[in-house]
Amino acid sequence: MQVISELDPPPWPGERTVVTIGAYDGVHLGHRAVIDQVKELAQRASARSVVLTFDRHPATVVRPESAPQLLTTPEQRLELLEATGIDATVVMRFDESQSNEGPKDFVQRVLVEALAVKYVVVGEDFHFGRHRDGNVALLAVAGEADDFTVVPIELVDRADDIDEPISSTAIRRALAGGDVELVTRMLGRPHEVRGTVVMGDQRGRLLGFPTANVEVTNAVCLPADGVYAGEYERPNGKVHLSAINLGRRPTFYEHADHSLLEAHLIDFSGDLYGEAAEVRFQHFLRSERKFEGIEALAAQLARDIEHARDFGRPDL
């Protein structure tokens, strides 16, 4: 996949493109349905398939006080987009100037002049440009004048009994409730966070269950505090079943100011300090709670690890 950050001069002179536009945070199943349509149209039109996205979530500029936490880092997002088989991703800088560009100017400058777009594929609720004034209807009118076609597609429904389409907002809501199984169904994969293993207070080691303390940026969306079964991937690509604790450790601290992510790698011993870690949340085991003492906590941790081990067994 080609990654483009500048549109002046146009990256593919003489070529037409099929483009979809959006934040693409999470690259969930709804996003992938749009991208599949882009690839199909591009193949039929002998054009280049393109995702047009931004270097940051637009809300961080337009409404920073209520900007959402991200489901994927910029690095993860590009990896996931590449895995879709799209030809190219254009990563535009989104700053105050970009946020104030009118939708008609955006269409002319970016879609027509820079990308020579043949088709624009977007969700039927798509909005863009200053004050979100641009929509599918505006795109369709512009397309009649500038020789491109707008293809609005319906949002993909969730894989459960709730009549709500898949969206990054719905995924964040499920994470806030600890429903990582539902998150997996909407993403098409377990929710993954990345960070670096740092030195902790080593209480897990003293209890007989050493953990990797993974420092994750505040910009990334974590599930609700609790204990989860999941996976931990090391830089060498080796994946370990893990019992993951996310919380404020109320047995030891009365008022911790933030949650910590700790992963116990099942049947592993070794030094992980300073390593990059990828942690995937697959199953919710229990809520975090305060225990009467060290022995009660240790007994529960042993049960948590066995439950996490059971979830990792393919025959169960």
C-alpha positions in Angstrom: 0.0 0.0 0.0 1.3 3.4 -0.9 1.0 6.1 1.8 0.6 9.7 0.5 0.9 12.8 2.7 1.1 15.6 0.1 -1.4 16.3 -2.8 0.5 19.0 -4.5 1.6 18.0 -7.0 -1.1 15.4 -7.7 0.3 12.0 -6.8 -1.0 10.0 -9.8 -1.2 12.3 -12.9 -3.4 11.0 -15.6 -5.0 8.3 -13.4 -8.5 8.2 -12.1 -9.2 7.1 -8.5 -12.0 5.6 -6.5 -12.0 7.3 -3.1 -13.5 6.9 0.4 -13.2 9.6 3.0 -13.2 9.4 6.8 -11.4 9.1 10.1 -11.3 5.3 9.8 -10.6 4.9 13.5 -10.7 1.2 14.3 -11.0 0.0 10.6 -14.0 -2.0 11.8 -16.3 -4.2 9.7 -18.4 -1.2 8.6 -15.2 0.5 7.3 -14.1 -2.7 5.6 -17.5 -3.0 3.8 -16.9 0.5 2.3 -13.3 -0.4 1.3 -14.5 -3.6 -0.4 -16.9 -1.5 -2.5 -14.0 0.9 -3.3 -11.8 -1.9 -4.5 -14.5 -3.5 -6.6 -15.3 -0.2 -8.4 -11.7 0.5 -8.9 -11.1 -2.8 -10.5 -14.0 -2.3 -12.9 -12.9 1.2 -13.8 -9.2 0.4 -14.0 -8.7 3.1 -11.4 -6.6 3.4 -8.2 -8.4 2.5 -4.9 -7.8 5.1 -2.2 -8.7 5.8 1.4 -8.5 9.5 2.2 -8.1 10.0 6.0 -6.4 12.5 8.4 -3.3 12.6 10.5 -5.5 13.1 13.7 -9.1 12.7 14.5 -10.9 15.8 13.3 -12.7 16.2 16.6 -9.4 17.0 18.3 -9.3 20.2 16.3 -13.0 21.0 16.0 -14.2 20.1 19.5 -11.1 19.1 21.5 -13.0 19.2 24.8 -15.1 16.2 23.7 -12.8 14.4 21.3 -13.0 10.7 21.6 -10.2 8.4 22.6 -8.9 6.4 19.6 -9.5 2.8 18.9 -6.2 2.6 16.9 -3.0 4.5 16.9 -2.0 6.0 13.5 0.5 3.1 13.1 -2.2 0.5 13.7 -4.6 2.2 11.4 -2.2 2.1 8.5 -1.4 -1.6 9.2 -5.1 -2.4 9.2 -5.8 -0.4 6.0 -2.9 -2.1 4.3 -4.4 -5.5 5.2 -7.6 -4.6 3.3 -5.7 -4.6 0.0 -6.4 -1.0 -0.8 -3.9 0.6 -3.3 -3.2 3.7 -1.4 -4.0 5.8 1.7 -3.8 9.6 1.6 -3.1 11.0 5.1 -4.1 14.7 5.1 -3.0 17.1 7.8 -6.1 18.2 9.7 -5.5 21.6 11.4 -7.6 24.7 12.0 -7.1 25.8 8.4 -8.4 22.5 7.1 -11.3 22.5 9.5 -12.4 25.9 8.0 -12.3 24.8 4.4 -15.8 24.8 2.8 -17.0 21.5 1.4 -17.2 22.7 -2.2 -13.6 24.0 -2.0 -12.5 20.6 -0.6 -14.2 18.7 -3.4 -12.6 20.9 -6.1 -9.1 21.0 -4.6 -8.8 17.5 -3.3 -11.2 15.2 -5.1 -11.2 16.8 -8.5 -7.8 18.5 -9.0 -5.5 16.3 -6.9 -7.1 12.9 -7.1 -9.1 13.0 -10.4 -11.8 11.0 -8.6 -14.1 8.7 -10.6 -16.2 7.4 -7.8 -16.6 8.6 -4.2 -17.8 5.8 -1.8 -19.1 6.9 1.6 -21.6 6.0 4.2 -25.1 7.4 3.7 -24.7 9.6 6.8 -21.4 11.1 5.6 -20.7 14.8 6.4 -17.6 16.8 5.8 -16.2 20.3 5.5 -16.6 23.5 7.6 -19.4 23.0 10.1 -20.0 19.6 8.5 -22.0 21.3 5.8 -21.0 18.8 3.1 -23.0 15.7 2.7 -23.9 13.0 0.1 -26.4 15.3 -1.7 -23.7 18.0 -2.1 -21.2 15.5 -3.4 -23.8 14.2 -5.9 -24.4 17.7 -7.3 -20.6 18.3 -7.5 -20.2 15.0 -9.3 -22.6 15.9 -12.0 -20.5 19.0 -12.8 -17.0 17.4 -12.4 -17.5 13.9 -13.9 -17.6 11.7 -10.8 -20.2 9.5 -9.3 -21.2 9.3 -5.6 -21.9 5.8 -4.2 -23.6 6.0 -0.8 -23.7 2.7 1.1 -25.8 1.6 4.0 -24.1 1.2 7.4 -23.4 -2.4 8.4 -25.7 -3.7 11.2 -24.2 -5.1 14.4 -23.9 -8.9 14.7 -26.4 -9.2 17.5 -30.1 -8.5 18.2 -29.7 -4.7 18.6 -30.7 -2.7 15.6 -27.8 -0.3 15.6 -25.1 0.0 12.9 -21.5 -0.7 13.5 -19.6 2.5 14.2 -16.5 3.7 16.1 -18.9 5.3 18.6 -20.8 2.0 19.2 -17.4 0.2 19.8 -16.3 2.8 22.3 -19.6 2.4 24.1 -19.1 -1.3 24.3 -15.6 -0.9 25.6 -16.8 1.4 28.3 -19.1 -1.4 29.4 -16.4 -4.1 29.3 -18.2 -6.0 26.5 -15.1 -6.9 24.6 -16.8 -9.9 23.0 -19.2 -7.5 21.3 -16.3 -5.3 20.4 -14.6 -8.3 18.7 -17.8 -8.9 16.6 -17.9 -5.2 15.4 -14.2 -4.9 14.8 -13.8 -8.3 13.2 -10.9 -8.9 15.6 -10.1 -8.4 19.3 -9.5 -4.9 20.5 -5.7 -4.3 20.8 -3.7 -1.7 22.6 0.0 -1.1 22.4 2.5 0.2 24.8 5.8 -0.3 26.5 6.6 -2.5 29.5 7.7 -0.4 32.5 8.8 -1.1 36.0 5.8 -1.4 38.4 5.7 -2.0 42.2 6.3 -5.8 41.6 3.3 -6.8 43.8 2.4 -9.4 41.3 5.7 -11.1 41.6 5.4 -11.0 45.4 2.0 -12.7 45.1 3.5 -15.4 42.8 1.9 -14.0 39.6 4.3 -11.6 37.9 2.8 -9.2 35.5 4.0 -7.0 32.6 3.0 -3.4 33.4 2.1 -1.9 30.0 2.2 1.9 29.7 -0.5 3.0 27.1 -1.0 6.5 25.9 -4.0 8.3 27.2 -5.2 8.9 23.6 -6.1 5.2 23.2 -9.5 3.8 24.3 -9.2 1.1 27.0 -12.0 -1.2 28.2 -13.7 -0.8 31.5 -11.7 -1.7 34.6 -11.8 -5.4 35.2 -10.0 -8.7 34.6 -9.9 -10.1 31.1 -8.7 -13.1 29.2 -6.6 -12.3 26.2 -3.4 -12.4 24.4 0.0 -10.6 24.7 2.3 -10.4 21.7 6.0 -9.7 22.1 8.2 -8.0 19.4 9.4 -11.3 18.2 5.9 -12.2 17.2 5.3 -14.8 19.9 1.8 -14.7 21.4 1.1 -15.7 25.0 -2.3 -16.4 26.6 -2.7 -13.9 29.3 -4.8 -12.8 32.3 -5.1 -9.1 32.0 -5.9 -6.8 34.9 -7.0 -3.2 34.1 -7.7 -1.1 37.1 -6.7 0.8 40.2 -5.8 -2.1 42.5 -8.2 -1.2 45.4 -6.8 -3.9 47.6 -3.5 -1.9 47.9 -4.6 1.7 47.1 -7.5 3.6 48.5 -7.6 6.3 45.8 -5.4 5.6 42.8 -5.6 8.4 40.3 -5.5 6.3 37.2 -5.9 2.7 35.9 -3.0 0.5 35.2 -2.8 -2.3 32.6 -1.1 -5.4 33.8 -0.8 -8.7 31.9 0.2 -12.0 33.4 1.6 -14.2 30.6 0.5 -17.7 31.3 3.4 -20.3 31.6 6.0 -17.6 30.8 9.0 -16.5 32.8 11.5 -13.9 31.6 12.3 -10.2 31.5 10.0 -8.0 29.5 11.1 -4.5 30.7 11.5 -2.0 27.9 9.8 -4.2 25.3 7.0 -3.1 23.1 3.8 -5.0 23.9 0.6 -5.7 22.0 -2.3 -6.6 24.3 -5.6 -8.0 23.0 -8.8 -8.2 25.1 -10.9 -11.3 24.2 -13.2 -12.2 27.2 -14.4 -10.3 30.3 -13.8 -12.4 33.4 -14.9 -10.3 36.3 -15.1 -6.7 37.7 -12.3 -5.3 39.8 -12.9 -5.4 43.5 -11.2 -5.0 46.9 -10.1 -8.1 48.7 -9.8 -8.6 52.5 -6.2 -9.4 52.2 -3.2 -10.8 50.2 -4.3 -14.4 50.5 -7.8 -13.8 49.2 -6.4 -11.8 46.3 -3.8 -14.4 45.5 -6.5 -17.2 45.5 -8.6 -15.1 43.1 -5.7 -14.4 40.8 -5.1 -18.1 40.5 -8.7 -18.6 39.5 -8.5 -15.8 37.0 -5.4 -17.3 35.4 -7.2 -20.7 35.1 -10.2 -19.1 33.5 -8.0 -17.2 31.1 -6.3 -20.5 30.2 -9.6 -22.2 29.6 -10.7 -19.5 27.2 -7.5 -20.1 25.2 -8.1 -23.8 24.8 -9.4 -24.4 21.2 -11.4 -27.5 22.4 -13.6 -25.5 24.8 
